[in-house]
Amino acid sequence: MELVNTGAKDRYLENLLRGQPPAGSHGWLNQIRAAATERANALTVPTTRDEEWRFTDPSPLLKFSFQPARGAQRLAQADIQRFVIPEASSDRLVFIDGIYAAELSTHCGNEHGILVTSLAQGLSSHGEILQQHLARNADFDNDVFCALNTSFLRDGALVIINKNVAYPAPIHLLFIATKPETAVYPRSLVVAGPGSRCALIEEYISLAENVYFNNAVTEVVVGENARVQHTKLQQESRAAFHIANCAVALAREANYISDTVTLGARFSRHNLHVLQTAEGTHCVLDGLALISGRQLADTHTYMDHAKPGGNSRQLHKCIVDDAAHAVFSGKVLVREGAQLTDSAQSSRNLLLSDKAHVDTKPQLEIFADDVKCAHGATVGQLDAEEVFYLRSRGLDDQGARSLLTYAFAAEIIDKIPVASLARQLRHTVMEKTQLREST
């Protein structure tokens, strides 16, 4: 497809679009990729003049000529051992620079009522399910980064939970970056059948402090009366760019619980869009950003109550140190006819230095009359009286401040259902807040 735009930003997109993989054997997927390429060619890199990006300037991306990863670095099991989650040791998919690493993955295949495999392998055995759901929820018509990801769509992670299967072990999707100056396009599709239960861990890490661009898209389909607990952990290189789109569709009486923890990347943006497609859904969206230096972490959520009887709760926290910048924009939409909606949203932000910066924008749009909705936001520093109280109990000033910062973060971390992961994150927060365990 010929690219016709000539501006600097469009030349940047043209460079990213070079090196697309050849067409595959699935005509419907080729059509989706072609449509996404066309949209990527028509769209431009957003600027702060765009309302959805007015707090976040993505222009630093334009300084680098990222190229698609060509092959994957060979890693041994020992190289990833520190990232292994014991509870998920039997169900792990590993991707190195966006390329599936079968030798490092451990999964049950199509046993026990679930399928955990790569998208490329799933296309041959579960093509109908993929055609029904893949690239149907994440909107690439109006998002250039989602369009770029979809234009490169050839492989990724696939999780299918069969009807009424309550799978006890968490499923770990591990995306590892190794190469500098590369653009990587991780893709994940999770389909939870009616009445099913599963826990998903989506993790992004780097083996070196390289500059690279991770452009991820995840789609989660939660069937009728199904429950998905989704933990996303972003620990990219502190020099990296991380832009992620997650689209969730909820059927009748579906239950979706999300915990997002942002620790890494020089520049990160997480868009989470949840659509209520039927009555009586329940959704919890919790998030934590812990950043310092000159990091920027931007979280945009959109809870779309399109049907009656939906319940949603959201708590997002930011801890910002040094000259870092955090952004939270949370929108709750209650559409006409979505009566008996019950929604609450809270944004709480902690500034640890005079140069730290937070922009927070909780929003409600309500077009139904019989609803219960609330939102709120706070931005502040540590409470001087609480610091004084802890110092009166024997802690020095740094210890008191570290303990209060840790407690602020722990409210989110303690909700993560995987014990070893929660323990690891507690230790990470202790290190970042200069607090050490006393036991």
C-alpha positions in Angstrom: 0.0 0.0 0.0 1.5 3.4 -1.0 1.8 5.9 1.7 0.9 9.4 0.6 1.3 11.7 3.6 4.3 14.0 3.5 4.5 15.7 6.9 7.3 14.9 9.4 4.9 13.0 11.7 3.5 11.1 8.7 7.0 10.2 7.5 7.6 8.9 11.0 4.5 6.6 10.6 5.7 5.7 7.1 9.0 4.5 8.6 7.2 2.5 11.3 5.0 0.8 8.7 8.0 -0.4 6.7 8.9 -4.0 7.1 5.4 -5.4 7.6 5.2 -9.2 7.5 3.8 -10.7 4.3 0.1 -11.6 4.0 -0.9 -14.9 5.6 -3.2 -17.7 4.5 -6.3 -16.3 6.3 -8.2 -13.9 4.1 -10.2 -12.4 6.9 -7.1 -11.5 8.9 -5.4 -10.1 5.8 -8.4 -7.8 5.3 -8.2 -6.6 8.9 -4.5 -5.9 8.5 -5.1 -4.0 5.2 -7.8 -1.9 6.8 -5.6 -1.1 9.8 -2.7 -0.2 7.5 -5.0 2.2 5.6 -6.1 3.8 8.9 -2.5 4.1 10.1 -1.7 5.9 6.8 -4.7 8.2 7.2 -4.1 9.1 10.9 -1.3 11.1 12.4 0.7 11.0 15.6 -1.3 12.9 18.2 -0.2 16.1 19.7 -1.1 18.1 22.8 -3.7 19.9 20.7 -5.7 16.7 20.7 -8.0 16.7 23.7 -7.1 13.1 24.7 -3.4 13.9 24.6 -3.4 17.5 26.0 -1.5 16.5 29.1 0.9 14.1 27.4 3.2 15.1 24.5 4.2 12.0 22.4 6.6 14.0 20.2 9.7 12.4 21.9 8.8 9.3 19.9 9.6 11.2 16.7 13.3 11.6 17.7 13.9 7.9 17.1 13.9 5.8 13.9 12.5 2.6 15.4 12.6 -0.5 13.2 10.6 -3.7 13.5 12.4 -6.5 15.3 14.1 -8.9 13.0 14.2 -12.3 14.7 14.5 -12.9 18.4 17.5 -13.1 20.7 18.0 -16.6 22.0 17.5 -16.8 25.7 18.0 -19.7 28.1 15.6 -20.6 30.9 18.1 -19.2 33.4 17.8 -15.8 31.7 14.1 -15.5 32.6 14.1 -17.4 35.9 13.8 -14.3 38.0 10.6 -13.4 36.2 9.0 -16.8 36.7 5.8 -16.7 38.8 5.6 -20.0 40.8 1.8 -20.1 40.8 1.8 -19.7 37.0 4.7 -22.1 36.2 2.5 -24.5 34.2 0.8 -21.8 32.1 3.3 -19.3 30.7 3.7 -17.8 27.3 6.9 -16.0 26.6 7.6 -13.5 23.8 11.0 -12.0 23.0 10.8 -8.7 21.1 7.3 -9.7 20.1 8.2 -13.1 18.8 6.9 -16.2 20.4 9.5 -18.3 22.3 8.1 -21.8 22.5 11.2 -23.2 24.2 10.6 -20.8 27.2 6.9 -21.2 27.4 5.1 -23.8 29.5 1.4 -24.3 28.9 -1.3 -26.9 28.9 -2.2 -26.6 25.2 -5.8 -27.5 24.8 -6.2 -29.5 28.0 -8.3 -29.0 31.2 -10.9 -26.9 29.3 -8.5 -24.1 28.3 -6.3 -23.2 25.4 -3.1 -21.3 26.1 -1.0 -20.9 23.0 0.3 -18.4 20.4 -2.2 -16.7 18.0 -0.4 -18.2 15.0 -1.0 -21.7 16.3 -4.5 -20.9 17.4 -5.5 -19.7 13.9 -5.4 -23.3 12.6 -7.3 -24.9 15.4 -9.7 -22.1 16.6 -10.0 -19.9 13.6 -13.7 -19.3 14.0 -13.3 -18.0 17.6 -10.4 -15.7 16.5 -12.4 -14.4 13.5 -15.3 -13.6 15.9 -13.2 -11.7 18.4 -9.7 -10.7 17.2 -9.4 -7.0 16.3 -13.2 -6.6 16.9 -13.0 -4.8 20.3 -9.8 -2.7 20.0 -10.7 0.4 17.9 -8.0 1.0 15.3 -10.2 3.4 13.3 -9.4 6.3 15.5 -6.2 5.3 17.3 -3.0 5.4 15.3 -1.1 3.2 17.7 -3.8 0.5 17.7 -3.8 0.7 13.9 -0.1 0.2 13.8 -0.3 -2.8 16.1 -3.1 -4.3 14.0 -1.3 -3.7 10.7 1.6 -5.9 12.1 -0.8 -8.6 13.5 0.6 -12.0 12.8 1.2 -13.6 16.2 0.6 -13.0 19.8 -0.9 -14.6 22.9 -4.2 -16.5 22.8 -6.1 -17.7 25.9 -9.5 -19.4 25.6 -11.3 -20.6 28.7 -14.2 -23.0 27.9 -17.7 -22.7 29.2 -18.1 -23.3 33.0 -14.3 -24.0 33.5 -13.0 -22.5 36.7 -9.2 -22.6 36.0 -7.3 -22.4 39.3 -3.9 -21.3 38.2 -3.0 -17.9 36.9 -1.9 -17.6 33.3 1.3 -15.6 32.7 1.9 -13.7 29.5 5.5 -12.5 29.6 6.8 -10.0 27.0 10.6 -9.4 27.1 12.4 -6.6 25.3 16.1 -7.1 24.4 17.0 -5.0 21.4 17.6 -1.3 21.2 15.9 1.0 18.7 13.2 -1.5 17.8 9.4 -1.2 17.5 7.6 -4.2 19.0 3.9 -5.0 18.6 2.7 -7.4 21.3 -0.9 -8.7 20.8 -3.1 -10.7 23.2 -6.6 -12.1 23.0 -8.4 -13.6 26.0 -11.8 -15.2 25.6 -13.6 -16.4 28.8 -16.6 -18.6 28.0 -19.9 -18.3 29.8 -19.6 -19.3 33.5 -15.8 -19.6 33.4 -13.2 -18.2 35.8 -9.6 -17.3 35.2 -6.7 -15.1 36.4 -4.4 -13.4 33.9 -1.0 -11.8 34.4 0.2 -9.6 31.5 3.8 -8.5 32.2 6.3 -6.3 30.2 10.0 -6.3 31.2 13.4 -5.5 29.7 16.8 -7.2 30.0 18.7 -3.9 29.4 18.1 -0.2 29.7 17.6 0.3 26.0 15.5 2.7 24.1 12.7 0.9 22.2 9.0 1.2 21.5 6.6 -1.3 22.8 3.1 -0.8 21.2 0.8 -3.4 22.8 -2.9 -4.3 22.2 -4.9 -6.6 24.4 -8.5 -7.7 23.9 -10.5 -9.4 26.7 -13.9 -10.9 26.1 -15.8 -11.9 29.3 -18.7 -14.2 28.6 -22.0 -14.4 30.4 -21.6 -14.9 34.2 -17.8 -15.3 33.6 -15.1 -13.8 35.8 -11.6 -12.6 34.7 -9.1 -11.1 37.1 -6.5 -9.3 35.0 -3.2 -8.0 36.4 -1.0 -5.9 34.1 2.6 -5.2 35.3 4.7 -2.7 33.3 8.4 -2.8 34.2 10.0 -1.6 31.0 13.4 -0.1 30.6 13.6 3.4 32.1 14.5 4.7 28.6 11.7 2.9 26.7 8.4 4.0 25.2 5.3 1.9 26.2 1.9 2.6 24.6 -0.8 0.0 25.3 -4.5 -0.3 24.5 -6.7 -2.8 26.3 -10.3 -3.3 25.2 -12.7 -5.3 27.3 -16.2 -6.5 26.4 -18.6 -7.7 29.2 -21.6 -9.9 28.6 -24.6 -10.4 30.9 -23.6 -10.7 34.6 -19.9 -10.7 33.6 -17.3 -9.8 36.2 -14.0 -8.1 35.2 -11.3 -7.1 37.8 -8.3 -5.2 36.6 -5.1 -4.3 38.5 -2.6 -2.2 36.6 0.8 -1.4 38.0 3.1 1.0 36.2 6.7 1.2 37.3 8.9 1.5 34.2 9.4 3.2 30.9 10.5 6.8 30.2 7.2 7.4 28.5 4.1 5.2 29.1 0.5 5.5 28.1 -2.2 2.9 29.0 -5.7 3.1 27.5 -8.3 0.9 29.1 -11.7 0.8 27.5 -14.4 -1.4 29.1 -17.8 -1.9 27.3 -20.9 -3.2 29.0 -22.7 -5.1 26.3 -25.5 -6.6 28.4 -27.2 -6.1 31.8 -25.9 -6.7 35.3 -22.1 -6.5 34.8 -19.6 -5.9 37.6 -16.2 -4.2 37.0 -13.3 -3.1 39.2 -10.5 -1.0 37.7 -7.6 -0.4 40.1 -4.3 1.1 39.2 -1.0 2.3 40.6 1.8 4.4 39.0 5.0 4.7 40.9 7.5 6.9 39.0 10.5 9.1 39.5 13.3 10.9 37.6 11.8 12.3 34.4 9.3 9.5 33.8 5.9 10.2 32.4 3.0 7.8 33.1 -0.4 8.4 31.5 -3.5 6.3 32.2 -6.7 6.8 30.4 -9.8 4.7 31.3 -13.2 4.6 29.7 -16.0 2.8 31.4 -19.0 2.5 29.0 -22.2 1.6 30.8 -24.3 0.9 27.7 -26.8 -1.4 29.4 -28.9 -1.3 32.6 -27.8 -2.6 36.0 -24.0 -2.2 35.6 -21.7 -1.8 38.6 -18.2 -0.3 38.4 -15.6 0.8 40.9 -12.3 2.5 40.2 -9.4 3.5 42.3 -6.3 4.9 40.6 -3.2 6.0 42.6 -0.1 7.9 41.5 3.1 8.3 43.5 5.3 10.8 41.8 8.9 11.8 42.8 11.6 14.0 41.4 10.5 15.7 38.2 8.2 12.9 37.0 4.8 13.6 35.5 1.7 11.4 36.0 -1.6 11.7 34.2 -4.9 10.1 34.9 -8.0 10.6 32.9 -11.0 8.5 33.8 -14.3 8.7 32.0 -17.5 7.0 33.0 -20.3 7.1 30.4 -23.8 6.1 31.4 -25.8 5.9 28.2 -29.5 6.6 27.7 -31.5 3.6 29.0 -28.7 2.3 31.3 -30.8 2.6 34.4 -29.7 1.3 37.8 -26.1 2.0 37.0 -23.9 2.2 40.1 -20.5 3.7 39.5 -17.8 5.3 41.6 -14.4 6.6 40.6 -11.5 7.9 42.7 -8.1 9.4 41.7 -5.6 9.8 44.6 -2.2 11.2 44.0 0.9 11.7 46.1 3.7 14.1 45.3 7.0 13.4 46.9 8.9 16.5 45.6 8.3 20.1 44.7 9.0 19.3 41.0 6.6 16.3 40.7 3.6 17.0 38.6 0.1 15.3 38.3 -2.8 16.0 36.0 -6.0 14.3 36.9 -9.3 14.4 35.2 -12.1 12.2 36.4 -15.3 12.6 34.3 -18.9 11.5 34.4 -21.3 11.7 31.4 -24.8 10.6 32.4 -27.8 10.2 30.1 -30.0 8.1 32.3 -31.9 9.3 35.4 -32.1 6.4 37.8 -28.4 6.0 38.5 -25.9 6.3 41.4 -22.6 7.8 40.3 -19.8 9.6 42.0 -16.2 10.6 41.4 -13.4 12.5 43.1 -9.7 13.4 43.0 -7.0 14.4 45.5 -3.5 15.6 44.9 -1.2 16.3 47.9 1.9 15.5 49.8 2.5 13.4 52.9 0.5 14.4 55.9 2.8 16.3 58.3 0.9 15.1 61.4 1.2 11.4 60.3 5.0 11.9 59.7 5.3 13.5 63.2 3.3 10.6 64.8 5.6 8.0 63.3 8.7 10.0 64.3 7.4 10.1 67.8 7.3 6.3 67.7 11.0 6.1 67.0 11.3 6.4 63.2 13.6 8.9 61.6 12.1 11.4 59.0 13.0 9.3 56.0 11.7 6.1 57.6 8.4 7.7 58.4 8.0 9.1 54.9 8.9 5.8 53.4 6.5 3.9 55.5 3.6 6.2 54.7 4.4 6.1 50.9 4.5 2.3 51.1 1.2 2.2 52.8 -0.3 4.4 50.2 0.8 2.0 47.4 -0.1 -1.2 49.4 -3.8 -0.5 49.1 -3.6 -1.4 45.4 -0.9 -4.1 45.6 -2.7 -6.0 48.4 -5.6 -6.6 46.0 -3.5 -8.6 43.5 -4.6 -12.2 43.9 -1.2 -13.9 43.1 0.7 -14.1 46.4 4.2 -14.3 45.0 3.6 -11.4 42.6 2.1 -9.2 45.4 5.1 -10.0 47.5 7.5 -9.1 44.7 5.7 -5.8 44.2 5.8 -5.0 47.9 9.5 -5.5 47.9 9.9 -3.3 44.7 7.9 -0.5 46.4 10.0 -0.8 49.5 13.2 -0.4 47.4 11.8 2.6 45.5 10.7 4.3 48.7 14.0 3.5 50.4 12.2 1.3 53.0 13.7 -2.0 54.0 11.8 -4.9 55.5 12.6 -5.4 59.2 12.1 -9.1 59.1 
